[in-house]
Amino acid sequence: MAKIIGVFLVLICNQSVKAQVFSVGAKYDKATMFQASFNIPVLFDKYKPYDFAFGLDYTTPNAKAPSGLQPQFTAMYFLIDDKYKSYNVSAGVITGYLFDFNKEFNNQFRVSPHVYMEAFPFTIKVGHDYVMPLNQGHFFISIGIGGGYLFRHFSVM
């Protein structure tokens, strides 16, 4: 597990780091969990309505739903993204391999389509976690403090 995470971090650190998007808060997926996520956007271009990101997501152990550490890839399309607005909304999908910290579940590949809204410094994500080995999914809501995608439109003048 340490080698996989190490390789993942080396790949992230070798690219030019343009921005870090982070969030710390709570996730409800059959039970409430602490969640922290850190993502590095690939494009971070205000002229493109889409972006991709590599990152890590951590959720505290939860006996009712898979949780743990997940290296992940996110693809997103910005539905509302304007330099004159103080928020943005995107639709996307997160894929990753979850290293589960629970005795009840095994490590697994997870796919999570979602809708994300950011009004700095607050974030909210609503989606559906689909776990491959269990062949089932759960709706979730994640509320946090953080963000960073609004900085795509930041300018001094």
C-alpha positions in Angstrom: 0.0 0.0 0.0 2.8 2.4 0.9 4.5 1.8 -2.5 1.3 2.5 -4.4 0.7 5.8 -2.6 4.4 6.7 -3.0 4.2 6.2 -6.8 1.0 8.1 -6.9 2.6 11.1 -5.0 5.7 11.1 -7.2 3.5 11.3 -10.3 1.6 14.2 -8.8 4.7 16.1 -7.6 6.5 15.8 -11.0 3.9 17.9 -12.8 3.9 21.6 -12.5 1.7 22.3 -9.5 -0.7 25.1 -10.5 -3.2 24.8 -7.6 -4.2 22.6 -4.8 -7.9 22.1 -4.1 -8.6 20.8 -0.6 -11.6 20.2 1.6 -12.0 19.2 5.2 -15.4 18.3 6.6 -18.0 15.6 7.1 -19.4 13.0 4.7 -22.7 11.1 5.3 -22.8 7.7 3.7 -25.1 5.5 5.9 -23.3 7.2 8.9 -21.4 10.4 9.5 -17.6 10.3 8.9 -14.8 12.9 8.9 -13.5 13.5 5.4 -10.4 15.2 4.1 -9.5 15.4 0.4 -6.7 17.0 -1.5 -6.7 17.3 -5.3 -4.3 18.8 -7.9 -6.1 20.0 -11.0 -4.3 19.2 -14.3 -5.5 22.1 -16.5 -6.9 24.8 -14.1 -7.7 26.9 -17.2 -10.5 29.5 -16.9 -11.2 29.2 -20.6 -12.1 25.5 -20.6 -15.4 24.4 -19.0 -13.8 21.1 -17.8 -10.9 19.9 -15.8 -9.2 16.8 -14.4 -7.6 16.3 -11.1 -5.4 13.7 -9.2 -5.7 13.4 -5.5 -6.2 11.6 -2.2 -9.4 11.2 -0.2 -9.5 10.1 3.4 -12.6 9.1 5.4 -12.6 7.8 9.0 -13.7 4.1 9.6 -17.4 3.5 9.2 -18.9 0.0 9.9 -21.9 0.7 7.6 -20.1 1.8 4.4 -16.7 1.4 2.8 -14.2 4.1 4.0 -10.5 4.7 4.2 -7.8 6.2 2.0 -8.4 6.5 -1.7 -6.0 7.7 -4.4 -8.3 9.1 -7.0 -8.8 10.6 -10.5 -11.6 13.2 -11.0 -13.1 14.4 -14.2 -15.5 17.4 -14.0 -17.5 19.7 -16.2 -18.3 23.2 -14.9 -22.0 23.9 -15.2 -21.8 27.3 -13.6 -18.4 28.9 -13.7 -18.1 32.7 -14.2 -15.6 35.3 -13.0 -18.6 37.4 -11.9 -20.1 34.8 -9.6 -18.9 34.0 -6.1 -19.7 30.3 -6.5 -19.4 27.5 -9.1 -21.1 24.2 -9.8 -19.7 21.2 -11.6 -20.8 17.7 -12.4 -18.2 15.0 -12.4 -17.1 11.5 -11.7 -14.4 10.3 -9.3 -12.7 7.0 -9.7 -10.2 5.4 -7.4 -9.0 2.4 -5.5 -10.2 2.5 -1.8 -7.9 1.1 0.8 -10.6 0.2 3.3 -9.8 0.5 7.0 -12.8 -1.5 8.1 -13.0 -5.2 9.0 -16.4 -5.4 7.3 -15.2 -4.5 3.8 -12.3 -5.3 1.6 -10.2 -2.9 -0.5 -12.1 -2.0 -3.7 -12.4 0.0 -6.8 -15.0 2.8 -6.4 -16.8 5.1 -8.9 -18.6 8.2 -7.7 -20.7 10.4 -10.0 -21.4 13.6 -8.2 -22.5 17.3 -8.3 -20.1 19.7 -6.6 -20.8 23.3 -5.5 -18.2 25.7 -4.1 -18.9 29.0 -2.5 -15.5 29.7 -0.9 -14.7 28.7 1.8 -17.6 26.2 1.8 -18.0 23.1 -0.4 -20.8 20.6 -0.9 -20.8 17.4 -2.9 -23.8 15.2 -3.5 -23.4 11.9 -5.3 -23.5 8.1 -5.4 -20.6 5.8 -4.4 -20.6 2.6 -6.4 -18.3 -0.1 -5.2 -17.3 -2.8 -7.7 -16.8 -5.9 -5.5 -20.1 -5.4 -3.6 -21.9 -4.5 -6.8 -23.9 -1.9 -4.9 -23.9 1.8 -4.2 -24.9 4.4 -1.6 -25.9 8.0 -2.0 -23.7 10.4 0.0 -23.5 14.1 0.9 -20.3 15.8 1.8 -20.0 19.2 3.4 -16.7 20.9 4.0 -14.5 23.9 4.3 -11.9 24.5 1.6 -12.3 24.5 -2.2 -10.1 26.4 -4.7 -11.7 26.0 -8.1 -13.0 29.6 -7.8 -9.3 30.7 -8.1 -9.5 29.7 -11.8 -10.8 33.3 -12.5 -8.6 35.1 -10.0 -6.9 38.2 -11.5 -5.3 41.3 -10.0 -7.0 43.7 -12.5 
